[in-house]
């Protein structure tokens, strides 16, 4: 089974939006998928994180919420701060154990969605990037297309490459319907980033089944 980590240039870059689009597209193409959001901050009235619920809903293989989202933190702030307020410390070994559990399931592809950006702190010692590097997961980058995204994208790619991980590609997610020079920004990133642009998702309030994006994503993997 292939496991891919999805990161973003920033909070609200659209990681979940892209992950759901991929899950829908892969399911339409007949692939057995799973999804996990190891850490999430912010919950609905029922005490669940809405991003994690979307991943649970759209993955082809059913998983318990607790396995989809091992750390569900109440406050919608940086997870290490939310954990500290709750009297917790995010245990990296617990993240690894949860990942290994989904990797033991018979499926084709597992998508693991990060929280915030690439260098999200987990505790005073570790970042999410440290954990992803330890797990040696290939990475898909979601670039939230807005003012400032060029700097965010270039810095994120530089850090991913510095870690020695494989950057499979990136997705331009048009989160600002009024962004000026949108196409010029996308073109610039296509020219300077060595990883391929797997797709450009136009601004829309809800995800749609996107087999074109899923097919481009599959071309970066060894899954048949």
Protein Blocks (a to p, Z undefined) as FASTA:
>chain_A
ZZdddddfbehilmmmmmmmmmmmmmmnopacddddfbacdddfkopafklmmmmmmpmb
dcdfklmmmpacfblcdfklmmmmnopacdfklmmmmmmmmmmpccfbdcdddehjfklc
fblmbcfklmmmmnopacdddddddehklmmmmmmmmmmmmnopacfbdcdddfbfkbgh
klmmmmmmmmmpmbdcfbdcdddfbdcddfklmmmmmmmpmbZZ
